[in-house]
Amino acid sequence: MPRTIRSPRQVRLVELLVEARRKAGITQTDLAARLGLVQSVVSLIERGGRRIDLVELMEFADAVGLDIHGVIDELRQLPR
């Protein structure tokens, strides 16, 4: 399996996470507090420097009101 850190799916996932946070009107600092993280971790995720696992993705999505099923459906349409 090829590395996924800069794959089209990973890049789009990061875009969707940033868009959802901004649309929700939440700062990185606010999101970090909701998730029990420090702001720098949220920044790393949003810059694509740190991947998140499924459980973290679910928590992130819940915190910003993002439909995780829609995200998965969209990512499946992209090349690996």
C-alpha positions in Angstrom: 0.0 0.0 0.0 1.5 3.4 -0.9 2.0 6.1 1.7 -1.1 8.3 2.1 0.3 11.4 3.7 0.2 13.5 0.5 -2.3 11.5 -1.4 -5.3 13.2 -3.1 -7.6 11.7 -0.5 -5.5 13.0 2.4 -5.1 16.4 0.9 -8.9 16.6 0.4 -9.6 15.4 3.9 -7.5 18.2 5.3 -9.3 20.7 3.1 -12.7 19.4 4.3 -11.6 19.6 8.0 -10.4 23.2 7.6 -13.5 24.3 5.7 -15.8 22.7 8.3 -14.0 24.4 11.2 -14.0 27.8 9.5 -17.7 27.4 8.5 -18.5 26.6 12.1 -16.8 29.8 13.2 -14.4 28.0 15.5 -10.7 28.9 15.9 -8.0 26.3 16.1 -7.6 27.2 19.7 -11.3 26.6 20.4 -11.3 23.4 18.6 -8.2 22.2 20.4 -9.9 22.9 23.7 -13.0 21.0 22.7 -10.9 18.0 21.7 -8.6 18.2 24.7 -5.6 19.0 22.5 -3.2 21.9 22.2 -3.6 24.3 19.3 -0.4 23.1 17.6 -1.8 19.6 17.1 -4.8 21.1 15.3 -2.5 23.2 13.2 -0.4 20.2 12.3 -3.5 18.2 11.2 -4.7 21.2 9.2 -1.4 21.6 7.5 -1.3 17.9 6.6 1.7 17.3 8.8 -0.1 14.8 11.1 -2.7 12.3 10.1 -5.6 11.5 12.4 -7.1 8.1 13.1 -10.7 7.2 12.6 -11.7 7.9 16.2 -10.0 11.3 16.1 -11.7 12.1 12.8 -15.1 11.3 14.4 -14.4 13.6 17.3 -13.1 16.3 15.1 -16.2 16.0 12.9 -18.6 16.1 15.9 -16.8 19.2 17.2 -17.3 21.2 14.0 -20.6 19.6 12.8 -19.2 17.8 9.9 -21.0 14.8 8.4 -18.4 12.1 8.5 -20.4 9.9 6.1 -20.4 12.6 3.5 -16.6 13.0 3.9 -16.0 9.3 3.4 -18.3 9.2 0.4 -16.4 12.2 -1.2 -13.0 10.7 -0.5 -13.9 7.4 -2.0 -14.5 9.2 -5.3 -10.9 10.4 -5.4 -7.9 8.4 -6.7 -5.8 6.7 -4.1 
